[in-house]
Amino acid sequence: IQSLLSSRCDLGKTERTAQLVSEMGVRVGQAVEQFVSAGQLVAGENPQLAAELSEACHLARQAGQAIVQQTQYQMEPGRGVVYACDRHSLVQAAKRLVQAVTRVLVLGDQATVLQLLAAKDRVTACLTELAKRSSFAEFMSQFAELGQHMVQLGQLSGERQADVKCEIARCKLAHMRSALEKAVGLQLTASKLYLRHPDNTCAQRLRADVLAHMRLSLDSLADVVARRQQERQSRSSPRLPDHQILGQLASERGLIGHSVQVAQALDWHGFELAWERCLTVCLLISQLHSCPPCWWAAADWLEYYVQTLGNMLLTSMRALEVLTPASKVAQENLDAFLDTWRCVVTNELGHLLLTVLDQASTLGRRQNTLATNGGNGAGGSGSVSPETSAPEGGSKKAANHAQAGPLPSKAN
């Protein structure tokens, strides 16, 4: 239809062209019917939007039928091809069709969001019931139900993550889904520890912390899905220049492996120092000017996640110490938290750190090449504009800042 309407000439006057136009109208009508059928199925599954969706589907069907009727033709003696409508009428029908289809799509998107939020509410309610269970048999029964709801939430949130166009929202959803998936296993071991040692303060605190972490992750996921605006918290500390931040980040290349080693060795003091350094890495990345906003989102989330997970890991260490190393349940719980810590700092924080440093290294090489070409008197052929030397997703301000001075040797 777009190609037909954008051409300056009249609708086809030959019988062959008229047949093609008519076939196009029929195919559009068939496609609209299939689309409307899918919309009506969605309306049946979502009572809150059933009335609006049904009306939108009705308007879309009418618009599709109008396209079919207005692209019909007949052959008249002496006049040749005569269409059922003129170009202006077909333009108006096409506009109505686009408006109706867009309305169905918008309502269908709202239905998807409502389904996901309902799945999130079921998980939250299941967590509340899980906290009330005092026997292991009751807990396992409720935990099995939690697993079913989490599977459904994971499927819906995964589909949503694939559909989201905003890179920041997609990044947040990926991290939150990963955190929730890991939290289910931590909830199991922490609850087993509590049910085995209900009077132990560390066991009580650990289970409460895992539940609070899951609830916050669920609420954060719902905020992203529902497109609730979340402003980044302003940092009280002054921001350093990017080249100084990158120099500090480059000096922390070995931090990830070190934090895992001291945690596995149950070195409390060493782990606390490494933990603080991990938080500093998150803070530094979030303060970089010349990086894509999705990296800021990842750093902000990881700062919370590393803070929370580090607290829970220390509590698990204390629980094992209080309950003596002979406690099998306490040891299994600690092993679960150690595995989660290793996975998070290696696969998420470590990957983000290396990505930032790799981009800094690439930018540094470009600047060195630019300086060399300039020193050799290379003219316009060797020059690079700030836009081309800026990292992908960065701003012109970031590019100008990157030109202000070379990166430190460690980052290069």
N, C-alpha and C positions, 0 to 999 in steps of 0.2 A: 504494500500500500504506500509506504514511504517513497519508494522509487517511482511509483505511478504518479503520485501527487506532486513530487518535486520536479517532474519534467514540465517544461514550458508548453509543450504541445497539448492538443486536446486528447481525450481518450481515443484509443485506437479506432479507426474507421473501417479497417478491413475485417472481414468475418473471422479470420484466423486470430487477429489480435483481440477481437471481442470475445472469442472463445477462451483465450488465456486469461483475460480479465475476469470472466465469469467463473472460471475454475479457481482463480485466486480467491474470489469472494466465498465460494463454497468451502474451500480449505480453511479459510479464516473462521467461518461459522463452525466447522467441525472442531477446530482447535479450541474455540471458545466454549463449546459444549463440554469437551473433556475437562477444561479448566474449571468450569462452573460445577461439574460433578465432583471434582476434588474439593472445591470450596464448600459444597453442601455437606460433604463428609466431615470436614473440619467443624462446620457449624453444629452438626449433630453431636460432636464430641466435646463441645464447649458451650454449655447453656448460657454463660454470661454474655457471649457474643453471638448467640444463635440468631436473634432478630436482625441485628445489623448485617451479619454475613449473608443471611438469606435475602435481604433487600439488595445488597450489593451484587449478589449472584444473579438476581432477577434483572437488574439493570444491565449487567454484563451480557446476559443472554439476549435481551432486547437489542442491545447495540450490535451484537454479532449477527442477529437475524436481519437487522437493518442493512448491514454490509452485504449480506447475501442477496437481499432483494434489490439493492441499488446497483449492484454490478451485473444484473441480468440485462439482456438485450433482445431485440427482435429485428428481423430484416424486413424493411418496408420497401415496396417498389418505388423507385425514383429517389428514395432518400438513403437507401443503404442501411447501415447499422444505426439503430436508435436505442440508446440506453434508457434504463428506467429512471435515471436521475442525471443531473449535470455535475460538473466538477465540484462546485461549491457545496452541494448537498453531500457528496461523498466525503469531502473534507470535514464537514460537521459530524458526520456519522463516525468517521475515524477518531475524531477528538473525543466524542462520547464514549467510544469503545476503550480508548486509552484511560480515560478517567475512571470508568467502571472497573476495569481490570486492576488499575493501581489501587483502588479502594479495597478490592478483595485481597490483594497482596498485603496491604497494610494491616487489615484485620487478621489475616492469617498469621502475620508476624506477631501480633498481639496475642493470638491464641497460643503460639509456641512459647512466648514468655510466660503466660499464665500457667501452662503445663509445667514449665520448669520451676516456677515459684511454688506451685503446689507440691511438686516432688521434694523441693527443699523443705517445705513446712512438714511434710511427713517424716523426713529424716530428723528434723529438730524435735518433733513430738516423740519420736522413737528414742532419741537421746535422753529426753526427760524421763521416760519410763525406764530406761536402762539404769539411770542413776538411783532408782528406787529399789532395784532388785538386791536382795540380801543373801540369796542362796545361789550356788553355782548353776544348778539346773534351771532356775528361773532366768538367770542371766544369759545362759547359752541360748535359751529359747528366744529371748528378746533380741539377742545379738544376731541370730539368724534372720530375724525380721529386718533388723537394721541393714544387714548385708543386701537383702533384696531391694530395699529402698535406695541404697547407695548405688547399686548396679543401674537402676532406672535413672537416678540423677546423673550418673556418669555418662550414660548414653545420650540423654537430652542435652547436657552441658557440652559434650563433645560435638554434637551436631551444631549447637549454637556457636561454639568456637570456630567451626569450619565456615559458618555462614557470615560471621561478623566481618565487616570490612575495615573497621578501625584497628590499626595495628596495636595500639596501646591496650584496648579492650581484649584483643586476642591474646596478648602477652599475659595480662592479668589472669584471664581465665585458665590459661595453661598452667601457671604457677599454683593457682588456687585448687584446681582439680588434682594436681600432683600432691599438694599438701593434704587434701582430704583423703586421697587414696592411702597415703602413708599413715594418716591419723587413725584409720580404722584398725590397723594392726597394733598400733600403740595403745589404742583403747582396750583391746583384748588383753594384752599383757599387763597393763596397769590395773585393769579391773580384776584380773586373776590374782594379782599381788594384794589388792585391797581385800578381796573375799577370803584370801588365805590368812591375811594378817590385818583384820579390821581395826585393831586398836593402834596400829602403827601410824604415827603422825606423817611420816614420809609417804606411806601408801595412800593415806587419805588425801594429802595435798597433790600427789601425782595424778590420781584419778580426776580430781577436780580441775587440775590444770589442763589435762587432755580434753575434758569435756568443754571447758571454756574456749580452748583453741579451736575445736571443731565448730562450735557455735559461731565464733567470730569469722572463721573461714566461710561458713555457710552464708552469713549475713553479707560479707564482702562479695561473694559470688553473686548473690541476689542483687546487690547494688549495681554491679557491672552489667548483669543481664537486663535489668530494668532501666539502664542508662541513667541512673541517678548520678548527678555530678559530684565528684569527689575532688576537692582542691588539695593540691600538694601542701603539706605542712611547711611553713617557712622555717628555715634553719636560723637559730639564734647566733651560731658561730659564723664569723666572716668567711666568705668564699675565697679560696686560694686561686691563683692563676692556674690554668690548665696544665702548663708544663711542670709546675710544682706537684700538682696532684698526680700526674702520670709518673713522675719520679718516685713518689711514695708508693704508688701501686706497683711499679716495677720491682721495688725492693721486697715486695710481699709475694713473689712468685712461689716460694717454698712454703708459704703459710698453710696451704690446704693440707698437704701431706703431714706437716708437723702437728696440726690440730687433731688429726685422726690418730696419730701415734700417741700423743699424750693422753688422749681420751681412752684409748685401748689399754694404756699402762695404768689407768686409774690415778694419774697424777693430777690431783685437784688443782694445785697451785699452777702448774704448767698449763692445764686446760683453761683455767680462768683467764690467763694471760693471752693464750691463743684465741679464745672466745672474744675477748675485747678487741683484738686485732682484726678478727673477721668482721665485727660490727663496724670498725673503722673503715675497712675496705668498702663496705656497703655505703657508708656515709660519703666517702670520697667519690665513689662513682656517681652518686646522686647529685653531687655538686659540680660535676663536669659541665662546662658550657657546650662544648663541641661534641655532643653525642645525641643519637636519636632519642626522642621522648620515651620510646618503649624501654630503653635501657634505664631511664630514671624510674619508670614504673617497676621494673624488675628489681632494681636496687632498693627501692622503698619497701617492696614486699619482703625481700630477702632480709632486710634489716629487722623487720618484725619477726620473721620466721626464725632466723638464727638466734635472736634474743629469746624467744619463747622456747625453742628446742634446747638451747644451752641450759636454761633454767631447769627444764624437765630432766635433762641428762644428769645434771648435778644432783637433783633430788633422787634419781635412780641410784647413783653412786652412794649417796648417804644411806638409802634404804638397804642396800647390800651390806654396807658396813655395820649398820645397826642389827640386822637380822643374821649376821655372821655369814661368811662365804659358803656355808653349808646349805643355805636356802636355795633350793633349785628354782623356785618360782622367781625369787629376786634376781637370780643370775640370768634366767631367760628374759626377764623384763629389761635388765641392763643391756643384754645383747641386742635386743630389738631397738633400743634407743641408740646404741652405738652404730648399728647398721644404718639407721635413718640419718644420723649425723653425718656419717661418711658419704652417704648418697647425696645429701643436700649440699654439703660443702664442696664435694667433688664435681657432681654433675650439674649443679645449678650455679652456685657462687663461683666455683673454679672456672666453669665454662664462660661465665660473664666476664670474669677478670681477664682471662686469656683473650677473649674477643676484643675487649677494650684495648689491651696492650698491642694486639696484632694490628688493629686499626691505627693506633698511634705510630707503630713502626712503619706501616705503609705510608702514612702521611709524612713522617720524617724523611723517608727516602725520596718522596716527591719534592719536598722542600730542598733537599740536598741537590737533587737534579736541577731544580730551578735555579739555585744559587750558582751551580757550575756552569750552566748555559749562559747565565747573565754575566759571569766573570769572563767567559770566552768571547763575549761580544755577540752572542747569538741574538738575532733580531726577533721579529714578531713570530717566527716559526717556532722558537723555543719557549715563548712565554706561556704562562698558564694563568688563567683568570682565577680570582678567589672562588668563584662558584665551582670550577672544576676541581680545585684542590681541596675543597671542603669535603668532609665525610658525608656519605649518603645519609639523607635525613637531617643533616645539620643545617643551620641557618647561615645567612651571609655574615652575620655578626661573628659566628663561630669561625667562619673561614678567615675573616679579617684578623681575628685573634690568633689563629694558627699561623698567619703570616708574620705576626709581630716578632717572633723569635723562634729559634730552633728548639726542638725537644731535647731533654737531657739525654746523655749518652746511654744510660741504662735503658730508657724507653726505646731508643733507637736500636 
